Amino acid sequence: MKKENKYLLFALPSFILIFSIMLFPVGYAVVYSFTNYRLGREAKFIGLDNYINVLQDSEFASALGFTLILTVAAVLLQFVLGMILAMLLDNIHHFKKPISIMIYIPYFITAAAMGVIFRWMFMSNWGIMDQLLAAVGIYAPGWLDSAFWARVVVILGEVYQNTPFAVIILYAGLQSIPADQVEAAKIDGANSWQLFRSIKLPNLRQLIIIIFMMRTMDAFRLFDRVNVTTGGGPGISTETLAIYNYTTTFTKLRVGRGCAVGVITLLILAVIISIIMKVLRSKEVD
Amino acid sequence: MRTKRRIIIAASYIVLILVALISIFPIVYAVVIATKQPVDAFSTSFTWIYKPIFDNFKTLWIERGFTKYLCNTLIITGCCVLISVPTATLGAYGLIRNGGKFATRMLNSTLLLRMFPQMLLAIPYFIIATNLGLADTKFILVIIVVASNQPFALWLMRGFR
């Protein structure tokens, strides 16, 4: 056995875990997406009917549209804010621990619990947001009653809760940048923008790719927080693909069709992720 | 130059402390609501000064068996971390050292599995668990959580090379 191939053995436990547990369920869902299976009834093979039905459903189009808006807005904001906060944390010398822990807190709260808190905060009339805004003389809109503001609240929730993820990773990355590179650049007279552009950003590239990939995946499949905060409402304005999927599968019990939604979600995500990887990898210089 | 640097650091502190305060706000808000009388909790005039009551906590800890849920969560989280971190660290190390096409392909395929909407996997997971006689046990839950987080852990570890 070649030496390189021996290293693959190290990854064996990991891959056995993943493939033995995940492969069957995903395969099962893919197979059932071609049937008219409803919970408690016999399944019959119906070819691509589920896919055609789903793609023609206007509710699906609306859910997909909102999911795309949510993903793009939330992931970009999370990355930018996360980068700024990580750099600021890297800048200071005192009270690093308490400040960083406080900043990480939203990420530690269970998403569903955060959904409940957000729901209270943005309730019209007695929600604290309305009262805070009233204190500075702004008349708050009915947050969760208008389609636009409900969407804003959902995106805000996603940014609020998951920006710390970007901060944690980027801050750890910033600290692992070799000090000699930064020193050398400084001696060469690099200003802080050049330092950021040519030393810090290339060193963080792998981590940035991971943040974009993971956050995109999770934002695209966002379910719990939205379901608790707005329940997809008002109407279907904040319905994400995952909520659409959930109502199809577990409320209407159309498991076959729900699986088709899942496969479509997977395919769209795969395309988005491969684009992200292409774009970010193409910037590789070394 | 030195004053400029000082201003930057002072500004960093101000922004960070502001963000930190915003970050803990929901928790503070939740604590306030949890310790208020039900009538006052959701009133139209919010007050920060009030006489706290702890009835809700008493109900939760003593009557509702909160400790049991807490223990379950602790056990499952602990087991997941203890299994996930070593396997993923080892795996990522092996994959980086190998660095071949095959390793990259395997890594990408784990990502593909992670992209599938998790809730749809609930039904097949249930079928697996029942067939193995493991339904309603912590063991199968730990295995499933570890397996579904493994792709993420692998990728994260690989990022810090």
Interface residues (C-beta under 8 A of the other chain):
Chain A: E4 N5 Y7 L8 L9 F10 A11 L12 P13 S14 F15 L17 I18 F19 S20 I21 M22 L23 F24 P25 V26 Y28 A29 L85 L88 L89 N91 I92 P98 I99 M102 I103 Y104 I105 P106 I109 A113 M114 I117 F118 W120 M121 M123 N125 W126 I128 Q131 P164 I169 A172 G173 S176 Q206 L207 I209 I210 M213 M214 M217 R221 F223 L241 A242 N245 Y246 T249 F250 V255 G258 C259 V261 G262 T265 L266 L269 A270 I273
Chain B: I8 I9 S12 Y13 V15 L16 I17 V19 A20 L21 S23 I24 P26 I27 Y29 A30 I33 F42 S43 T44 S45 F46 T87 A88 L90 G91 A92 Y93 G94 L95 R97 N98 G99 G100 F102 A103 M106 T110 L111 L112 L113 R114 M115 F116 P117 Q118 M119 L120 L121 I123 P124 Y125 I127 I128 I143 I144 V146 A147 S148 Q150 P151 F152 L154 W155 L156 R158 G159 F160 R161
